[in-house]
Each structure stands twice: as C-alpha cells, then as structure tokens.
Amino acid sequence: MRIALLGAGHIGQTIARLLSRSGDYEVTVVDRSDEALARLSGDPVTCLRAETGDAQQLLRAIRGHDAVVNALPYHLATLAATQAREAGCHYFDLTEDVAATRAIKALADGAPTAFMPQCGLAPGFIGIVAHHLSKGFDTLQDVKMRVGALPAFPTNSLKYNLTWSVDGLINEYCHPCEAIRDGQNIEVLALEGLEHFSLDGVEYEAFNTSGGLGTLCETLAGRVQTLDYKSVRYPGHRAIMKMLLEELQLKHDTETLKDIMRRSIPSTMQDVVLVFVTVSGMRQGMLVQEVFARKIFADRDEAAPLSAIQITTAAGVCAAVDLFREGRLPQRGFVRQEEVELPAFLANRFGRAYQQSRQVESIG
C-alpha cells in the first residue's frame, strides 16, 4: 500500500518508521523542512520536499498514492483532506480540531474513498475504549474519558513539559468543548469542570479541553445521560493556564503565548501517557461501573528513544491504517473511531503498544 505521509515532525517520523519497517507499506514522507526530512535518511522511505501549506504542491506530492496520512498541524487538516479527495486517496489524520473534523466529514459525503480523521490518542484510542465499554450495558448513565500526556519528572510551576504540538495544546485550551448533560448535547468552556482524583498513588487534576470526544457525542446521542472528556494534568497547572489565557488575555494573542512556551518550557522524551475511562449504567437490573485505566511509558532505548506520546499517537493512526488495509473498516465515506473494535485494535501489531502498557490495578 502506497502511503503519502504529510509531516516529518516527532510523530510523523515515528509513523514513517513503523509503517515502512512493517514491509507492507511504501512510504513517501512530505515536509517543507529539509532538516526534518534528513532525520529519516537511514530509513526505507522516500523523502519529498514540498510546501505543505500550498494546495497545488500538496496535490502533486500525494497523487499516485493509495492513502494520505496527515501528521501536519491541525490548521492544515482541511486543506490536506481536500487535496486527498481531489487525488482520489484515502485519508487519515490526527486532528483534535472540531471544526476541521466537521469539514472533513462534509468532504467524505459521497466520496469513493475513506476519510478517517482523529486517529491518535485523544481523539482516537480513548473513543475506541469508551465505545467498547458502553456496549456492555443495557442502558448508559455516565461516560467519562480522561487522558493526560505528562512529564515523568515535573520540575516547573506548570508541572508540565512540552511533549507534543504547542499549536494543538493551546487550541484545545481555547475552544468550546462538546459534552452531554442530562441527555442533551451541549458546549462547555475549556479549562472549566475542574476535578481531582488519584490513580496509582499519584494526585491529578482534570478539566475540560476541546476535541477529545471525537464523534462520540453524535454516536451516543439519546443513549447516555452524561458524556465528557477532560485532560489530565498535575495539580496547579490549570490555574496558571487560566491566568495566562484569561487574566492576561493571551487567548486573544495565542501566537505570543506559543512563543513564550516554546522558549521557556523544555520538551522532554521522559513522559507518561495516562488513559482513564469510566462507564456506568444498568446491566441486568443493577447499576454497574466499568473502568479502563492504563499508563504507557516512554521507551528509553538509548539508540532510538521514543516518548510515550510518540508511541501512543503513532500506534493509533498506524493501527487504523493497518485495519483499513485488512478490510476491517469501511472502505469509503466518513469513518468514525468508534467503528474500530477494541479487541482488534489491541491485537493489531501497532495497537499492541497499548496492550503492552501497564494496566493500573487500583484506583483511589
């Protein structure tokens, strides 16, 4: 299967290596940066320099491929999907942006190819888990999805290091969040809904952020009383971000905030991804709760270290592409994450990254 992979950042490089080394994919990596492409010089991929924000250059780069895997910043998702449709390619991405996903869904309407956005961690794997658990109930009451990509060794006041896209991080902190309350689809404010919990002996906070639910609000509409998604951080993070975004009004000047964060907050490869889903409802006349809780740790291999967010995000989209290639997903139109069966995902050679993580046995 011929793949045009857009973006040679940390996540894109990991996707390129996983797919190309599997033996089932011919991968062409497209990026505007020669420096980023050079990092893949020893891998069995074809590198192509193109201005990824230019529609015509993008179209020329992806023509002749079977599928496009988009690992570019979220604001290029609609452009990339539009060119994928024009080129007759299937399309997969990692976007958490709600507006982009709606635009891609419209593009997929009547298309002869498949469009599957949101194939990462959250949205992505978290929705697959929540939907799988929800099928085990006669009636649903609450579905709560919590995800954190956190530094293993926090040392600053934010208790945070840059583990993924700053653009994506600020985007999810600034936009309204979908949710279901009392059976009604609503929007709630980002950074609100603060809660605290402990897991595996560690204290965390969680609060509303945008995009993590994927299409679950639509899929579970009329079936669940409460559905929400919150990002997990160490206690104190949300208060500082709220001050920066609201009191200092940097939500109206996000480019300045992004520059500050890139200059002042170190990135890290020593991170941990926390996945925590609880679903409650009625089963055979009893109120029951099911929990899925995992911690995925960075790979500290000295020759080729991988952060936990690289592992989990790349595993999500590679598993989606692999299951699609095997004919286990719809082959045209808009494909939701919840159409992926959790057992099939965890049994997949790429999805196994989640299966091999440490399951959390006790929750306080």
N, C-alpha and C positions, 0 to 999 in steps of 0.2 A: 504494500500500500504506500503510495507516494504522499508524503506529508510536507506541506509548507508551514514551517513553524515561524511565527512572527514574534520577534523579540529574543535577544540573546543576553538578557539580564540573568540574575542568580537563578530564578525559577526557570526561565527559558533554557538555560544551559543544562539544568538537571533533566528537564523534559527531553531535550535533544539526545542526551546520553542514554537515558532509559529506553527510548523508542529505537534509536539506531543500533544499540548493542543487543537488542532482542532478536534481531535477524529478520523480522517481519516488516520492517518499515525502511523506506528510503527517505531520508530527512534532508530537506533544504532549509537552512536557517537564514532568515531575512532580518537584517537590522541596519540602522543607519550609521552605526558606530563600527569602524574598523577595529578599534581596540577590543570591543566586546566580542566580535567575531573571531578575533585572533585567539581568544581563550579556548576555542573549540578546534584549534588547528590539529591536534593529535587525535581527534575523534572521527569516526566514519560517517561524516556528514558533509554536505555541500554548503558552503557559505556564500551568501549573496548580499552585497551592499545595496540598499535602496532606501529612499526617504519614505519611511513608513507612514508619514502623515500626508503623503501625496497620493491621491486616488489612482492616478494613471500608473505611477511607478509600482504601486502595490498590486494593481491588476496584472501588470506584466510579470511581476515576480511570482504570482500564485497560479497563473494559467498553466494547465497541463498537470496539475496535482489532483489527487483524489480528495484530499481534505486539507483544510486550514486549521491549525491550532494557534490561537491568538494568545500570546503572553505579553502583549503590549499594555501600557497604562489604560485605565478604564475609559478615558475620554476618547480613545481611538476605536472602541469596540464596535460602534455602529458603522463607522467607515469600513472597518475590516470585514464585517459581516455583509455589508452592501456589495463590496468587491468580490467576496466569496460567492455570493449568489450570481453576480454577473459572470464569473468564471466557471460556474457550474460545479463548485466544490462544496463538499460537506463542511460544516463549520462547528468548532468547539472553542470555548474560551473560559476565562477565569473571573469574569467581571462580577463585582458585587453591586454595581450601579443599577438602581431600579429603573431609571428612565431608559438606559441602554438596553436592558433586558426587554422592556416593553417594545422598543423599536425593533429589536431582533425578532421578537415574536410576530410582529406585523410582517417583517420580511419573509418569515418562514411560511406564511399563509399561502398555500397553493404551490409552494416550491417543490421541484422534483428531487431536491437534496435535503439532508437533515441539518437542523440548526439546534445545537445543544450548548447554550451558554451556562455560566455559573458552575463549572466543573471542578472547583477547587476544594477547599476545606469548609468554608462558610461564606457564601452558599456553596453547596456541593455535598460533601460527605455527611455533614450534620443533618441535612434534609433527608438523605437516604436512611439514616438511622432513625430519625423521628417518624418517618412514614412507616418504616418496618415495624417499629414498636406499636404504632397506632392501630395496625391491622389486627392486633391480638385482643382487641376489646369489642364488646358488644355495643357500647356507647362510650364516647370520649368525653372527658371533663377538661383536663389541662394537658397541654403540651408545652414544655419549657425547654429551650435549647440554649446552652451556654458554651461558648468557645473562647479560649484565650491562647494567644501566641506570646509567650512571656520569656524574659531573660531568666536563665537559671540562677544568676547571681546579680540581683539588682543592687545598685550602689548609689543611684542619684535620687533626688527628691521625687521625681516622677515614678521611680521604681520601674523604669522601662528602658529598653534599648531598641534600636531600630532593627527589626527582624524581617520586615518586608516593605512594600512600597509606601513611602510617605504620602504620595498622592492618594492612594487607597485609604490609608489611615485617616487622614483629615476629611476625606469625602464621607466616610461612614460616621464621623463625629458631627457632621454639619447638616445632614439631610434628614427629613422626617422618616420615621420607621413604621413599617406596616405591622399590624397586630390584630388579634381578635379578642374582644372583651364582651362577655355576656352574649356570645354568639354573633356579634356584629363586627364586621370588618371596619377598622379604624386606623388612623395615623396617630402616633405618639411622638414626642420630641426626643431627639437624640440627647444622650447624657442624663436623661431622667430615668425614673424607675430604679433608683439605687437599692441594692440589696447586698447582704453579706452572707457568706457561707464558708464552711471549712471542708476540705477534702484532703484525705491522706495526711491529716495533721497540719495543713497549711491554711492560713486565712486568706480569703479572696473577697473582692467586691465585683459586682456585675451591674451593668447599666445598659439602657437601650442604645443600639447603634443600627445604622441603616444597612439593608441589603442582605443580611444573613439568612433570612427566611426563604429566600428564593421564591418559588411559586407556591409554597405550602398554604399561604392564606387562601389562594384560589382553590387549591386541591381539597382542602379540608373545610371549606366554607359550608356552613349548615350542619357540620358534624361535630364540632368541638366548641366548648364554651370559652376557653382561654388558650391562646396561642401567642407566644412571643419569643424573641431572640435577644440575647444580651451578650456583650463582650465581657470577658473576664480579665481583671487586672488585679494587681496587688493594692491593698487599701491605701487611699490617699491620691491615687492617680487621677481619678475623675474630678476631684475638687480643683486640682491645678489646671487641668484642661478646660474646665468650665470657666475659671478665672481668665485664662488666656483668650478663649473664644468669645466669651460673652462680656465680661467686665472690661477687658482691653479691646473688645470688638474686633479681634483678629479673624472672626468668621467672615468679616467683610473684606479682609485682606489676607486670604489664605496663602498667597504666594510668599508673603513676608514670614508667616508662621512656618511654612515648609522650609524656607531658607534657614531660619533660626534653628529648627530641629535638626536639619542636616549638619549644621556647623557645630551644634552643642551636644547632641546626643549620639554617642558612639553606636555603631552597628555591632552585632555580635553573632557568632556562629554557635554560641553556647546557650541554646534556648530550649524550651519545652512547650509542647502544644497540649492543651487541656481540652478534652471533649466531654461534655456532661449534659445528658439528655434525660429528662424525667417525663413520663407519660402516665396519667392516671385516668381511670374510668371504671365503668361497670363491666364485670365479667361474671356470668352465671349468678347474677343477683348480688354480688359483692363488690364493694369499692376497692380497687386494686391499683397499686403503683408499680411500674417497671422502670428500671434505671439502667442506662448505659454510660459508663464512665471509663475513660482511658487517658493515659498520659503517654505521649510519644516524645522521645528524647532525641537530641541531636546525635549524629554519627560522628564520633571524634577521631575517625581514621586519619592518621597524620598525612597520608599521601593524598587523600581526597575527602576532606571533611564535608559533611552536609548538615545544615541546620535543620531543626525539626520542621520549620515552616516550609523549607525546600522539599523535604521528604513528603510531607502530607499533601502539599498543594500539587506537586508533580505527580504523586501517586493517584490523586483524584482524577486529573484530566487524562493521564495515560491509561488508567483502568477504563474510563468512559470510552476512549478511542478503541481500546482493545475489545471491549464487549460489543461495541458497534461493528467492528470488523468481523467478529464472530457471528453476526446476525442476531445478537441477543437484545438489541434495542431497535426501535422503529427506524426505518431507513429513509424516511422523508418527513418533512414538516418540522414543527417545533417539538423538541424532546425535553421533558422535564427531568430533573434529577431524581424525583421520586418514582420514575419508571425503571430505575435501576434496583434490582433486588439485592438487599444487603448480603445474603449468603454468597451470591455470585460475585459481588464486589470483593468481599474478603477472601474468596477463593482464587481471585484473579492474581496473576503473577505480579502485577503492580500494586493492586489493592492490598496485598498481603502486608504491606508496610504498616497498616493499621492493625492487622491481626497479630503481628509480632511485637506490638507495643505492650506495655504493662497495664493490665486491667486493674483498676482500683477496686479493692475488695470491700473497704469500709468507708462509709461516708457519714460525717458528723453534722 
